[in-house]
Amino acid sequence: MAALSWVRVDAALASNHKTLALLGQKGGDRALNTYIFGLGHCASQGTDGFIPTAALGLIHGTPRAAQQLVDVGLWIPIPGGWDVNDYTDYQPSDEESKARSEKARKAAEARWGARGV
């Protein structure tokens, strides 16, 4: 797993129709926090958008918040948890992150490794 220390968030998140539907519900603000924290969990754990049921508390979520995210289409229920809708369309996959990290390591080694000779 090549953990990322960042995640992409659409600049138009506040006006997205799914966000607006979520915020129109009681507790929707908490569900939106769960969504954002879930993105961070996926990036840091290299899950390619999968959030296991056991991680819900780690991302400050509740079963109700998860259901609200499903209801507006931000999360998709799957066995064992949820997939963040379109995660890999906007975030680098774990495989891409590993390849990028390896490329950077090799470049650094090529640049700085020869200095000790």
C-alpha positions as CSV (number, residue, x, y, z in Angstrom):
1,M,0.0,0.0,0.0
2,A,1.3,3.4,-1.0
3,A,-0.4,5.7,1.4
4,L,-1.2,9.2,0.2
5,S,-1.0,12.1,2.5
6,W,-3.5,14.1,0.4
7,V,-6.8,13.6,-1.3
8,R,-8.5,15.6,-4.2
9,V,-11.8,17.3,-3.3
10,D,-13.8,19.0,-6.1
11,A,-13.8,22.8,-5.7
12,A,-17.5,22.7,-6.5
13,L,-18.3,20.3,-3.7
14,A,-20.4,22.9,-1.9
15,S,-22.8,23.3,-4.8
16,N,-22.9,19.7,-6.0
17,H,-26.4,18.4,-6.2
18,K,-25.6,15.4,-4.0
19,T,-24.0,17.7,-1.4
20,L,-27.1,19.9,-1.5
21,A,-29.4,17.0,-1.1
22,L,-27.3,15.7,1.9
23,L,-27.2,19.1,3.6
24,G,-31.0,19.4,3.2
25,Q,-31.4,16.5,5.7
26,K,-31.2,16.5,9.4
27,G,-27.6,15.3,10.2
28,G,-26.5,15.9,6.7
29,D,-23.6,18.0,7.8
30,R,-22.3,15.1,9.9
31,A,-22.7,12.8,7.0
32,L,-20.7,15.2,4.8
33,N,-17.9,15.2,7.3
34,T,-18.0,11.4,7.2
35,Y,-17.7,11.6,3.4
36,I,-14.6,13.8,3.6
37,F,-13.0,11.8,6.3
38,G,-13.8,8.7,4.3
39,L,-11.9,10.1,1.3
40,G,-8.9,10.6,3.6
41,H,-9.2,7.1,5.0
42,C,-9.2,5.6,1.5
43,A,-6.2,7.6,0.4
44,S,-4.2,6.9,3.6
45,Q,-5.0,3.2,3.5
46,G,-4.7,2.7,-0.2
47,T,-8.2,1.1,-0.5
48,D,-9.1,2.5,-3.9
49,G,-12.3,3.9,-2.5
50,F,-13.4,1.0,-0.3
51,I,-14.5,1.8,3.3
52,P,-14.9,-1.3,5.5
53,T,-17.8,-1.3,7.9
54,A,-15.3,-1.6,10.8
55,A,-13.7,1.7,9.8
56,L,-16.9,3.7,10.1
57,G,-16.1,4.8,13.7
58,L,-12.5,5.7,12.6
59,I,-13.9,8.3,10.2
60,H,-16.3,9.7,12.7
61,G,-19.3,8.1,11.0
62,T,-22.5,6.5,12.1
63,P,-24.7,4.0,10.5
64,R,-27.2,6.8,9.8
65,A,-24.6,9.0,8.2
66,A,-23.5,6.0,6.0
67,Q,-27.1,5.5,4.9
68,Q,-27.5,9.1,4.1
69,L,-24.4,9.0,1.9
70,V,-25.8,5.9,0.2
71,D,-29.2,7.6,-0.3
72,V,-27.7,10.6,-2.1
73,G,-25.3,8.4,-4.2
74,L,-22.0,9.3,-2.7
75,W,-21.4,5.8,-1.3
76,I,-22.3,2.5,-2.8
77,P,-23.1,-0.4,-0.4
78,I,-21.1,-3.6,-1.1
79,P,-20.4,-6.6,1.0
80,G,-18.2,-5.6,4.0
81,G,-18.7,-1.9,3.6
82,W,-19.0,0.8,1.0
83,D,-17.3,2.0,-2.2
84,V,-17.0,5.8,-2.6
85,N,-18.8,6.5,-5.9
86,D,-16.3,7.3,-8.7
87,Y,-13.3,7.3,-6.3
88,T,-10.8,6.1,-8.9
89,D,-12.1,8.6,-11.5
90,Y,-10.7,11.4,-9.3
91,Q,-8.1,9.9,-7.1
92,P,-5.0,8.0,-8.1
93,S,-5.4,4.3,-7.6
94,D,-3.1,2.5,-5.1
95,E,-1.3,0.9,-8.1
96,E,-0.7,4.3,-9.6
97,S,0.5,5.7,-6.3
98,K,3.0,2.8,-5.9
99,A,4.3,3.4,-9.5
100,R,4.7,7.1,-8.9
101,S,6.5,6.5,-5.6
102,E,8.8,4.0,-7.2
103,K,9.6,6.4,-10.1
104,A,10.3,9.2,-7.6
105,R,12.6,6.9,-5.5
106,K,14.6,5.9,-8.6
107,A,14.9,9.5,-9.7
108,A,16.2,10.5,-6.3
109,E,18.6,7.6,-6.2
110,A,19.9,8.5,-9.7
111,R,20.3,12.2,-8.7
112,W,21.6,11.8,-5.2
113,G,23.0,8.3,-5.1
114,A,26.1,9.1,-7.2
115,R,27.2,11.9,-4.8
116,G,28.5,9.4,-2.3
117,V,30.9,7.8,-4.8
